Amino acid sequence: MLGGCVKTYIPWPDGRFGAVFVAVKHPKRPLALRAFAFGVRHHPPESNAETVYEVADRRLGRQA
């Protein structure tokens, strides 16, 4: 999911947190990455909190 986005773990390579980036035009370079979601990658099953992936979906205007 989150096609067209770049995801990473923080700390890398298997951290608890994640960041999601999207490619954007840059005024002086051919390409740039803009971070638009950061948070916990996975919550315990009993938690109702959003994961970083759900935040990214919402900010992209999609439903998780």
N, C-alpha and C positions, 0 to 999 in steps of 0.2 A: 504494500500500500504506500501511499504518499509518493506516487510516481512524479518524476521531475524534481524531486527533492534529494538532498544529501543529508544523511544522518550519521552521527558519530556518538560514541560513548565517552563519558567523562567520569573519571579518568579513563583514558584509553588503555587497554583494549576491551575491558569488560566492566566498566564502572557502573555504579547504581544510577547515575544521571545520564541524560542524553540531550543533544541539541539537534535541531532540524534547521537546515539552510535551504534557500532557494536561489537559483541563479538570477542575477539582475544585470542590467547594463550599467557600465561604469563610465564616467565622463572621460577618463584618461586611459582606460584599459579595455580590452575586448570583453572582459567578463569579470564579475565579482560574485561573491556569495554573501547573502544577507541572512543572518540568524533571525528567525522569527518565532521560535519556540524553544524553551529550555525547561527541564524538570525531571522528575523521577520517571524512569523508564517503565517500571512495573510496581504497582502497589500490592499489598496483601489482598487476597480475595474479599475480605470483609470491608475493605475501604471503598468509599464512594468517590474518592478524589480522582481527578483527571490525570491520566498519564501524559507525558510529553507528546506522544503520538495523537492522543485525543485532542489536545490543545492545538496541535498543528492542523489536524483535520478541520476543527472548528474555525481556525483563522483563515483557512483556505476556502471556507464556505461549504465544506462537505460534512457529511455525517459519518461518525465512526461506526 
